[in-house]
Amino acid sequence: MITQKTPAIILFIFLSLTNFISLGNHVIKIRFYNGDYGNGDYVYLPCQSFNFDAEVVLYNNANQQYETYYPYLRIDSFTNNTTNMFLSTMQVPGYVGVYKVRCTVNPGVGGDITFKYNDIHVGTGYQYITLHVRFGPEVDFSSIPQLYGSNQTGSASVNVMGNYDNIIWQSTGALKINGSNYISGVSTSVNLSTQAWGGLLTVRASSNQCGSGREKTIVIGPPYLTTKQVNYSSPQYPNYINSSAFLQVASDYTATSYNWMIDGGSGNISPNFNSCNAYTNNFMRVRVDASNQYGTGESFTFYLQNSEYLGYSMAYPNPTDDQLNIDFDYNEIGEDLLQSLIIYDDKGIPIKAFNIDEAKRNKYFKSSKLVTFDLKDVKKGTYFLHVQIGHKLTKQQIIVR
């Protein structure tokens, strides 16, 4: 008889031990007002009188809830330094030694509430969860405009829970609120407009009695870019690199996707969401477009050039009788990076200059990479050609026969 019962006893012990071990990584949270909160979390309560129950929630290490009332978990006590918020323990029917806490709220000053609990099953001793409680009117968006593209208009509205005396609306990027980036008053509705792209819309309400409630932020309109970096520094025109560079942008969380592409020159890229490894042969132009559910927003172009690379062929013919040619390797170098192209005499006086502004207005470099100087009216002698691309100046001696 004893022999026949032994497997059952062993199985019972094994299952109990297995359950004990599997719960070793569980997480305890407090279900408090409108959510489940862990140690150190902030909880915002509306500025009004109401009641609710706080209770323990058990999660496993995959953040999956086990159950609300875990028999081996016991709230022993709590400390409360909030003003006008009263707590009292209530035993949960059917669960010996398990308590929930009745919270009676009247508008007042926030503070901290610490729950002391003892997990008998795991045997870790007393543990504590502290919640930072703040009072203030809650806001929630009741209507949001769908502003697709640039130069769009619409209105946004919020509902305010609890008494309030002021509502603050703020926007970022190219999103405007009644034509501004900041308004304060009692209006629960505002007019919005996008320009080249949109931005973030933030709203919060406050009361003279309880202070500010929790702010709510949403994205309105196409995204914009807040940061552009090459190797963790601000971009230059061009960036002189040694064959490769790490490119990165940020969008204030307004973008949900980024499209990277080679937009001139030659090389390879390896994009990874908002960053990209770029490998240039000599010169490369890399563009990134930021997008979200409202469409494509701001774009940015990086210019990458190897340190020893000039970007053009040395001027020819040299010596010359009547003309001088400068041939750029890529149209984009002449179009975007050429700063000056001047011939000086031996006294440093400019005698010929290429009109870059006029060339850009006429989109000269869209169809040509060649610049030719007419030297028929130039006296014989020694001259110096200055070519400035970005912030790098190159000089070449020219002989006119």
N, C-alpha and C positions, 0 to 999 in steps of 0.2 A: 504493500500500500504506500509506504513512504517512498519507495523507489519510483512508483508511478507518478507521484505528485512533484517529484524533484524537477523535471523539465518545465512544468508550469511555473514553479517558483523562480527558476533561473530565467525563464522568459520574461516574467514580470519585472525582475530586477534589471534585466538587460534593457527592456523598453523604457523603464524609469530613468536609467542612467543615460540612455540615448537621448531622451527628451531633455534631460538636464544639460547635457553637453550641447545640444543643438540650439538651446536658448542662451548660451553663453555670450553671444555677440548681439543680443537684442538691444533695442534702443527704447528708452522710456520717454514719452512726451506727455504734456498736459493739454488736454482738450479744454480750451479756454476761450469763451465768447464765440469767435467765428472761425477758429482753426486749431490745429495741433501745433504746439510750440515746444521747442527744446530750450536747454539752458542758455541764458543770455539773450534770448529773442525779445524783440519789442512788440508790444500789443497796444493797439490804439482803440480806445473805447469812445463811443459817441458822447457828446456833452448833453446827457439827459438821464432821467431816472429809469432803471429797469433791473430785472433779475436774470441770472443765468446760473447754470451749474458747471463747475469745473471738475474734471475727472481724469483718471489716468488712462493712457492709451499705450499699448505695447506694440512695437514694430520689430520685425526681424532686420538683419543687416542688409537686406535688399529693399528696405523701406516699404515693406508690405505689412499692413496691419494684421496682428494676430487677433486681438479682441480688446474690447473696451474695459471689461472688468476681469483682470487677470488674478485668479484666486490667491497666488502666492505674493502678490504685490500689495503693500499696505502703506497708505498715507498716515503717518504718525502725527504730524503737526504742520503748522505753517507760520510764517511771520509776515506781517503786512504793515508797511509804513506809508501807504497811500492815505489821502484825506477823503473822508466821506464815502469810503468803500468798505463794506463790512463783510466778513467771511465767517462761515460757520460750517462745521463738518456734519455730514449726514451719512449714516451707514446705508450701504446699498442692500436692499432686501435680497436675501438668499445667498449673500456672500459674506461669510463671517470675517470680521476684521478688515473689510474693504470699505473705504469711505469715498464719497464725493464731497465737493465743497460747494455750498450755496453762496453765491456772490450777489450782494445787494448793492447796487450802484446808485449813487447820487453825484451830480457834477461836482468835481473838486480838483485837487492837485494830485498829479500822478506820483508814482513812486515804484518801489520794488516789492514783489511778493515772492517769497521763497517757500517752496513745498519740500518737506522732509519726508522721505519714504524709505522703506526697508524691504528689499527683495529677499524674502526668506528662502525661496527656492534656489536661487543662484548663490546666495550666501555672501554677497559683497558688502554687507553691512549697510549702514545708513548712507543714503545719497541725497543730493539736493538739486532742485531745479529752480532757478531764479528767473522770473519774468519781469521785464521793465515795462510797467504799465503807464500809458500816457492817455490823457483825456483830451478830447477835441472833436469837433464835428467832422463826420465822415462824408466824403464826396464820392460819387460814382457817376460815370458818364451815362447819360440817357440818350444822347444822339451824337453821332460822329459823322462828319462829312467825308465823302469819298472823293478826294481831290487828286485826280489822275493827271500827271503832267504839270507843266508850269503855267503860271498866270491863271490859276483856278480859284474860285471863291465858294464859300459855304459857311454853315454855322454849326457850332457845337454847344451842347447843353449838359448840365449836371444836375443831379438830385443831391440835396444835402440832408444828411440824417443828424438830427439834433439841432439845438439852438445855435445860431451863428450871427456874427456881426460884420464879418468881412470875408470876401473871396478874392484870392490873388490868382491871376492867370499869367503865365510866362511862356515864352516860346524861344526856340533856338533856330539857327540856320536862316533860311529865307522864308520861314513861316511868320506871318504877321497876325496879330490880334487887334482888330479894330484899327489897323494901320500901324501898330506899335508892337514891341516885344514884351511889354509889361503893362498890365492894368490892374487896378485895385478898386473894389467897391462891393456892391451887394448883388450884382447881376449874375444870374445863373446861366446866361446864354451870351455868346460872343460871336462876332463875325470873323471868319478866318480867310486868309488868302495866301497862295504860294506865289513865289516869284520864279527864279530859275529852277528852284527845287523847294522841298518842304523842310520839315524839322520836327522837333519834339514839342509837344504841348503838355504843360504841367499846370495843375490846378490844385489848390488847397484852401480850406476854409478855416476860420478861427473865430473864437468867441472871447469876449472880454473876461468871462468867468473861468474858462478852461484852457485858453490858449489855442495853439494850432493843432489841427488834426493831421492825419496822414495825407501826404500828397499823392496824387495819381498822375502818371505820365503815359502818354501814348504817342505813336508816330503818326504824323499827318503829312501826306504828300511824298514825292520821290526823295531819296536820301541825299545827304551832302557829306563831304569829307572834311574832317577836322584836323587830321594829321597825315602828312606825307613824309616818308623817310627813305633815305638811301644809306644802308649800313648804319642805321640808327641816328643819322644826322639829317638836317634839312637838305632838300634837294638843291643842286646847283644846275646851271645851264651852260655847259653840260657838267655831269659828274665825271671826273677823271678817275678811272678805276684800273685795277689789274685783272682784266679779263672777266671777272664776275662781281656781282653785287647782290645784296639782299634788299629787296624793296618791300615796303610795308605802308598800309594806309589804315585809317580808323574813321568811323562814321558816326560816333555817338550812339551806336546801336540802332541807327536808322536804316542801315542796309541789311538785307538778308542774303545777298549774293554779290559776287564780284567777278567781272569778266576781264581777264588779262589777255593782251594780244601784242604781237610785234607790229608796230605801226610805221616802220621805216628802218633802214639799215639792215643788218643781218646778225643772226645769232640764234640762241635758243632760250626758252623760258620754262620754268617748272612752277606753276601756280599752286598755292595752297590757301584757299579762301581769301583772306585779306592780306596775304603776303605772297612773295614770288621771288624765286632765285633766278637771276638773269645772267646769261653767259653770252658776251658779245664777241664777235670776231674782231672788229675794230670800232665800229660805231653802231648804236642801236637806239631806236626810239620805242619805248614800251608804254602802252596806254592801258589804264584800268577804268572800267565803268562800274559804278555802284548802282545796284537795283534793289527794289523791294516790291511789295504787292501793288504799289501805285505806279510803277514803271521805272525807267532808267533815269537816274538823277545826275549828280556831278561826276565828271570824268577828270582824270589827271594824266599828264604825259611826263614820263621820265626820259631824260637824255643821258645816255651812257657812252663814254668814249674812253678807249684805252689811253693810258697816260702818255705814251710816246707817239701816238697817232696824230698827224696834222689835220686830216680831214680833206686835204686837197693836194693836187699835184703841184710841184714847184713850177713857178711861172715860166712860160716859154713863148717864143724863142728867146734865148738869152745867151749872147748878145742879140739885140733886135734892131731893126731899121725903122719900122713904122707901127708895130702894134705889139701888145703884150696880152697873153691869155692866161687866165687862172681857171683851172677846171676842178670843181668840187666833186668829191667822190659820190656824194648823195645829195639829192635835191633838198632834203630836210636840213642839212647843215647850212646851206645858203638861206633857206627860207626862215629857219627859226633861230639859228645860233650865230650867224654872221653879224658882228657888231660894227666893224669898220673895214674898209678896203681902200687904202690911200697910198699914192706914190709921192715921196719926198725927194727934194734935191739934196745935194751934199751939205747945204746950210740948214737943213731941217725945215724948209718951207714946203708946204704941200702944193703940188702942181696938178695932180689929178686925183679925183675921188669918185668912187662909185656911190650913186645915190640909193642907199639901202631903203629908205622910207618910200621912195617912189617905186622901187622894185617890188616891195611888199604890197603896195596899193594895187599895182598892176599884175600881181601874182606871177612875177617874172620866173621865180624858181620852181613853179609848178611844172613848167615845160622845158626848162633849161638848167643845166648845171655849170654853164660856161659864162665867164665874164671876160670881156675883151676891152682893153684900153687902146684908144687911137693915139699914137705917139708921133704922128707926122709933123706936128707943130712943136715938138720938143727938141731942144738943142742936144747935140752930142754931149755925152758925159756919163758920170756915174750917179745913179739914183738908188733909192731904197724903197722897196715895197713892204708896207706894213699890213698884215692880215690879222685881225683880231676875231677869234672864234670863242664865244663865251668870254671868260676872263683870261684867256691865254693869247698873248701877242707874239707873232712870228715875224721876223724881219728877213728880207732877202735882197742882196745887192743885184741891181739891174744895170746893164751896160747898154746905152743907146749909141749906135754907130752913126 
